[in-house]
């Protein structure tokens, strides 16, 4: 086993691993079908949408309930993965910025991060608000929103 030269006691997993595999756990069902229809941010008057999960992930959804907030990670499958510099919100007066300092969907690894409000849970479908993803966008993970005040 090779060792990470920066941390001699740790295996060099990052050095040896070149590819990753991400499997979708579901898809977004949304009235938004074209990028031009999508708001720039989830709080910009987005329509309601459904998160439709594959049946084999049903047990992972069992503690999600209406009224809670969750983080939805998506694979933005209709983006340009060659973009490294962009104008925030496609606004010409704004100076170009490095893509990693923006929320642009166009980026080398187009992972979408969406903080949404759960409105309804119907089996393996969850209706949410504040999701700017397009119809058919693959869902790659869901995480709870952690409230630091509640953790104390």
C-alpha positions as CSV (number, residue, x, y, z in Angstrom):
1,X,0.0,0.0,0.0
2,X,1.4,3.4,-0.9
3,X,1.4,6.2,1.7
4,X,0.5,9.8,1.3
5,X,3.8,11.8,1.5
6,X,1.9,14.8,3.1
7,X,0.6,12.5,5.9
8,X,3.0,9.5,6.3
9,X,0.6,7.4,8.4
10,X,-2.3,7.7,6.0
11,X,-2.8,5.5,2.9
12,X,-2.6,7.5,-0.4
13,X,-6.2,6.9,-1.4
14,X,-6.6,10.2,-3.1
15,X,-3.4,9.8,-5.1
16,X,-4.3,6.3,-6.3
17,X,-8.0,6.9,-7.0
18,X,-8.5,8.6,-10.4
19,X,-12.2,7.9,-11.1
20,X,-15.4,7.9,-9.0
21,X,-18.7,6.3,-9.6
22,X,-21.9,8.1,-8.6
23,X,-25.2,6.3,-9.0
24,X,-28.5,8.3,-9.1
25,X,-30.9,7.5,-6.3
26,X,-33.8,9.3,-8.0
27,X,-34.8,12.1,-10.4
28,X,-36.4,15.5,-10.1
29,X,-39.9,15.9,-11.4
30,X,-40.3,19.6,-12.2
31,X,-42.3,21.9,-14.5
32,X,-38.9,23.5,-15.4
33,X,-37.7,21.8,-18.6
34,X,-35.2,24.3,-20.1
35,X,-32.3,26.1,-18.5
36,X,-33.8,29.4,-19.5
37,X,-36.8,28.7,-17.3
38,X,-34.8,28.0,-14.2
39,X,-34.4,30.7,-11.6
40,X,-30.7,31.6,-10.7
41,X,-31.2,30.5,-7.1
42,X,-33.7,28.3,-5.3
43,X,-35.2,31.3,-3.4
44,X,-36.0,33.1,-6.7
45,X,-39.7,32.1,-7.0
46,X,-39.3,28.5,-7.9
47,X,-42.2,26.3,-8.7
48,X,-42.9,23.2,-6.5
49,X,-41.2,20.0,-7.6
50,X,-41.1,16.3,-6.7
51,X,-38.1,14.2,-5.8
52,X,-38.9,10.8,-7.1
53,X,-36.6,8.1,-5.6
54,X,-35.8,4.6,-6.8
55,X,-37.7,1.9,-4.8
56,X,-34.5,0.4,-3.4
57,X,-33.8,3.6,-1.5
58,X,-37.2,3.8,0.3
59,X,-35.8,2.9,3.7
60,X,-33.4,5.8,3.5
61,X,-36.3,8.2,3.2
62,X,-38.4,7.0,6.2
63,X,-37.5,9.8,8.6
64,X,-38.0,12.7,6.3
65,X,-41.2,14.6,7.0
66,X,-43.2,17.6,5.8
67,X,-42.0,20.8,7.3
68,X,-38.4,19.8,7.5
69,X,-35.5,21.2,5.4
70,X,-33.1,18.9,3.5
71,X,-30.1,19.4,1.3
72,X,-30.5,17.7,-2.1
73,X,-27.4,16.9,-4.1
74,X,-28.0,16.6,-7.8
75,X,-25.9,15.9,-10.9
76,X,-26.5,18.9,-13.2
77,X,-26.5,16.7,-16.4
78,X,-27.1,19.5,-18.9
79,X,-24.2,21.7,-18.1
80,X,-20.9,22.6,-19.7
81,X,-18.1,20.8,-17.8
82,X,-15.3,22.9,-19.5
83,X,-16.2,26.2,-17.9
84,X,-13.7,27.6,-15.4
85,X,-14.6,31.3,-15.6
86,X,-18.1,32.8,-15.6
87,X,-20.1,35.9,-15.0
88,X,-22.3,35.6,-11.9
89,X,-26.0,35.4,-12.9
90,X,-24.9,36.0,-16.5
91,X,-24.9,39.7,-15.7
92,X,-22.6,41.6,-18.2
93,X,-21.7,44.4,-15.7
94,X,-20.3,41.9,-13.2
95,X,-16.7,41.0,-13.6
96,X,-15.8,37.4,-14.6
97,X,-15.1,35.1,-11.7
98,X,-13.5,31.7,-11.2
99,X,-16.3,29.1,-11.3
100,X,-15.4,27.7,-7.9
101,X,-16.4,31.1,-6.3
102,X,-19.8,31.0,-7.8
103,X,-22.9,28.7,-7.8
104,X,-22.9,28.4,-11.6
105,X,-24.1,25.0,-12.8
106,X,-21.4,25.0,-15.5
107,X,-18.3,23.5,-13.8
108,X,-16.0,20.5,-14.1
109,X,-18.0,18.4,-11.7
110,X,-21.6,19.7,-11.9
111,X,-22.9,18.8,-8.5
112,X,-26.0,20.8,-7.5
113,X,-26.5,21.8,-3.9
114,X,-30.1,22.7,-3.0
115,X,-31.5,23.6,0.4
116,X,-35.2,22.8,0.1
117,X,-38.3,22.7,2.2
118,X,-40.3,19.5,2.3
119,X,-44.0,20.1,1.7
120,X,-45.3,16.5,1.4
121,X,-44.0,12.9,1.5
122,X,-45.8,10.3,-0.5
123,X,-44.0,7.0,-0.3
124,X,-40.8,7.3,-2.4
125,X,-41.8,10.8,-3.7
126,X,-41.2,14.0,-1.8
127,X,-42.7,17.3,-2.8
128,X,-40.4,20.3,-2.1
129,X,-40.2,24.0,-2.5
130,X,-37.1,26.1,-3.5
131,X,-35.7,23.7,-6.0
132,X,-34.2,25.2,-9.2
133,X,-33.3,21.9,-10.8
134,X,-34.7,20.9,-14.2
135,X,-37.1,18.0,-14.8
136,X,-35.2,14.7,-15.0
137,X,-32.1,16.0,-13.1
138,X,-30.5,13.0,-11.4
139,X,-30.6,13.1,-7.5
140,X,-27.3,11.7,-6.1
141,X,-27.9,12.2,-2.3
142,X,-30.0,13.8,0.4
143,X,-28.8,15.1,3.7
144,X,-30.5,16.8,6.7
145,X,-30.1,20.4,7.4
146,X,-28.3,20.5,10.7
147,X,-29.3,23.3,13.1
148,X,-26.4,24.1,15.3
149,X,-28.7,25.6,18.0
150,X,-30.6,22.2,18.2
151,X,-27.3,20.3,18.6
152,X,-26.5,22.0,21.9
